Amino acid sequence: MARPPMDDGRHGPVREVDPLASALAGENVMHLVCQCGEVTGDLAGHAVHARAVLQVPGPAWLPVGARLALLLTGGVALAVGLMLVAENFLTGTARLVVLGAAGPAAFGVTMGLAVLLRPYIVPNGRHPIG
């Protein structure tokens, strides 16, 4: 199954008047131009251009679903680890605080990692800044 390219917002089709064809035909002749400036002619030509330009980088051997599953598994493992620490090594109020914070902490860490690692989870050709 082919991995679809992710649109980066810079390669959308735009209908424009073709000046040369319009002058020859005596009426306005429309054609498609990509937002990047490439003349693609029609939708089929634009699809070929977009697929060529928006190649998906990243490891083909690890599909997007597997990357997301690994990220979520890491968050669950963090929550379970915090709960085990609270059960075995803490008592009283500290234990209750760690148990209550385990879920939100794991969720926060997982979402933070998802934001930071987004170019590697679902790459779309854009490079991270910095």
C-alpha positions in Angstrom: 0.0 0.0 0.0 1.5 3.3 -1.1 2.0 6.0 1.5 0.2 9.2 0.5 2.1 12.4 0.4 1.2 15.1 3.0 0.2 18.5 1.6 2.4 21.3 2.8 0.1 24.1 1.6 2.5 25.2 -1.1 1.3 23.0 -4.0 -2.3 23.7 -4.6 -3.8 24.0 -8.1 -4.7 27.5 -9.3 -6.8 28.1 -12.4 -5.3 30.8 -14.6 -5.8 32.2 -18.1 -3.2 30.9 -20.6 -2.2 34.1 -22.5 -0.6 32.3 -25.5 -3.5 29.8 -26.0 -6.0 32.5 -25.4 -4.5 34.7 -28.1 -4.4 31.9 -30.5 -8.0 30.8 -29.7 -9.5 34.3 -29.5 -11.1 33.5 -26.2 -10.0 32.8 -22.6 -8.4 29.4 -22.3 -7.8 28.2 -18.7 -5.1 26.0 -17.4 -3.8 24.9 -14.0 -0.7 26.3 -12.4 0.7 25.1 -9.1 1.1 27.6 -6.3 4.9 27.0 -6.6 4.7 28.3 -10.2 4.9 25.0 -12.1 2.5 24.9 -15.1 0.7 21.6 -14.8 -2.0 22.0 -17.5 -4.8 19.9 -16.0 -5.7 18.0 -12.9 -3.9 14.8 -14.0 -0.7 16.8 -14.6 -1.1 18.5 -11.3 -1.5 15.2 -9.5 1.7 13.9 -11.1 3.5 17.1 -10.2 2.2 17.1 -6.6 3.1 13.4 -6.0 6.7 14.1 -7.4 7.2 17.2 -5.2 5.5 16.0 -2.0 7.5 12.8 -1.6 7.1 11.5 2.0 10.4 11.3 3.8 11.0 9.1 6.8 11.3 5.4 7.3 9.1 3.4 5.0 9.6 0.4 7.2 7.8 1.9 10.1 4.3 3.1 9.1 2.6 6.1 10.7 0.2 3.9 12.8 3.2 2.0 14.3 4.9 5.3 15.2 1.8 6.5 17.0 1.3 3.2 18.7 4.9 3.4 20.1 4.3 6.9 21.3 1.1 6.0 23.1 2.7 2.8 24.5 5.4 5.0 26.0 2.8 7.3 27.6 1.0 4.3 29.1 4.3 2.9 30.4 5.1 6.2 32.0 1.7 6.3 33.8 2.1 2.7 35.0 5.6 3.3 36.1 4.5 6.4 38.2 1.7 4.3 39.7 4.1 1.5 40.6 6.6 3.9 42.2 3.7 5.4 44.3 2.5 2.0 45.4 5.8 0.6 46.4 7.9 3.6 47.6 5.6 6.3 48.8 3.2 6.7 51.6 0.6 9.2 52.8 0.0 12.4 50.9 2.9 12.0 48.5 1.5 8.6 47.4 -1.9 10.2 46.6 -0.3 13.1 44.8 1.8 10.9 42.5 -1.2 8.5 41.9 -3.4 11.5 41.0 -0.8 13.1 38.8 0.3 9.9 37.0 -2.4 10.0 34.3 -2.2 13.7 33.5 1.6 13.7 33.6 1.8 10.8 31.2 -0.7 12.5 28.9 1.2 15.7 29.0 4.5 14.1 28.3 3.0 12.0 25.5 1.4 15.0 23.8 4.5 17.1 24.3 6.6 14.4 22.6 4.0 14.2 19.8 4.3 17.9 19.1 8.1 17.8 19.3 8.4 14.7 17.2 5.7 15.5 14.7 8.0 15.8 11.7 9.2 12.3 12.4 5.7 10.8 13.2 3.9 12.1 10.1 6.5 13.8 7.9 5.3 16.1 5.2 8.5 17.5 3.6 8.8 20.5 5.9 11.9 20.6 8.0 11.8 21.6 11.6 13.0 25.1 12.4 16.1 25.3 14.5 
